[in-house]
Amino acid sequence: MSEQLPATKIWSIPVILAVFSVVGLFAALFSDGLWDVVSWIALSLPCGVIVWYVWLGRIHEKNVRNSTST
């Protein structure tokens, strides 16, 4: 039987990304000036993480295909 991971290990990164998203949305909606920069950074971070992991997944998939075909 496989060992279960603790909830903090599973949910820590998604919760952090959600907090960044909420901070970015509130900064964009309720403030101007410097807060616009904060909103851009806070909303770009979750998008960047998604792109990073999609890119890593494609590299991993390509490596797996190359290793099984030789």
C-alpha positions as a Python dict, from the first residue, in 0.01 Angstrom:
ca = {
    (1, 'M'): (0, 0, 0),
    (2, 'S'): (137, 343, -89),
    (3, 'E'): (201, 602, 177),
    (4, 'Q'): (-34, 902, 174),
    (5, 'L'): (113, 1251, 156),
    (6, 'P'): (12, 1505, 422),
    (7, 'A'): (-240, 1768, 316),
    (8, 'T'): (10, 2049, 371),
    (9, 'K'): (246, 1896, 117),
    (10, 'I'): (-31, 1855, -140),
    (11, 'W'): (-204, 2193, -98),
    (12, 'S'): (75, 2434, -4),
    (13, 'I'): (170, 2549, -357),
    (14, 'P'): (-190, 2576, -486),
    (15, 'V'): (-286, 2785, -180),
    (16, 'I'): (16, 3014, -229),
    (17, 'L'): (-74, 3062, -596),
    (18, 'A'): (-435, 3136, -500),
    (19, 'V'): (-320, 3399, -249),
    (20, 'F'): (-107, 3565, -519),
    (21, 'S'): (-406, 3564, -753),
    (22, 'V'): (-638, 3721, -495),
    (23, 'V'): (-381, 3986, -401),
    (24, 'G'): (-328, 4066, -769),
    (25, 'L'): (-699, 4092, -839),
    (26, 'F'): (-767, 4319, -542),
    (27, 'A'): (-465, 4535, -622),
    (28, 'A'): (-586, 4576, -981),
    (29, 'L'): (-943, 4652, -882),
    (30, 'F'): (-898, 4889, -591),
    (31, 'S'): (-571, 5075, -644),
    (32, 'D'): (-360, 5261, -900),
    (33, 'G'): (3, 5352, -948),
    (34, 'L'): (245, 5118, -777),
    (35, 'W'): (-37, 4874, -704),
    (36, 'D'): (-79, 4820, -1078),
    (37, 'V'): (275, 4683, -1084),
    (38, 'V'): (196, 4464, -783),
    (39, 'S'): (-111, 4330, -961),
    (40, 'W'): (84, 4250, -1278),
    (41, 'I'): (349, 4061, -1082),
    (42, 'A'): (100, 3881, -859),
    (43, 'L'): (-118, 3773, -1153),
    (44, 'S'): (178, 3679, -1374),
    (45, 'L'): (327, 3443, -1117),
    (46, 'P'): (54, 3173, -1134),
    (47, 'C'): (53, 3197, -1516),
    (48, 'G'): (430, 3160, -1519),
    (49, 'V'): (414, 2853, -1297),
    (50, 'I'): (157, 2693, -1529),
    (51, 'V'): (367, 2762, -1839),
    (52, 'W'): (679, 2633, -1662),
    (53, 'Y'): (522, 2301, -1566),
    (54, 'V'): (361, 2250, -1908),
    (55, 'W'): (703, 2309, -2065),
    (56, 'L'): (871, 2069, -1819),
    (57, 'G'): (604, 1808, -1889),
    (58, 'R'): (671, 1824, -2261),
    (59, 'I'): (1044, 1789, -2206),
    (60, 'H'): (989, 1492, -1975),
    (61, 'E'): (748, 1331, -2224),
    (62, 'K'): (1001, 1377, -2505),
    (63, 'N'): (1279, 1222, -2292),
    (64, 'V'): (1059, 924, -2204),
    (65, 'R'): (976, 864, -2571),
    (66, 'N'): (1343, 886, -2673),
    (67, 'S'): (1456, 649, -2399),
    (68, 'T'): (1198, 382, -2484),
    (69, 'S'): (1257, 395, -2862),
    (70, 'T'): (1632, 321, -2842),
}
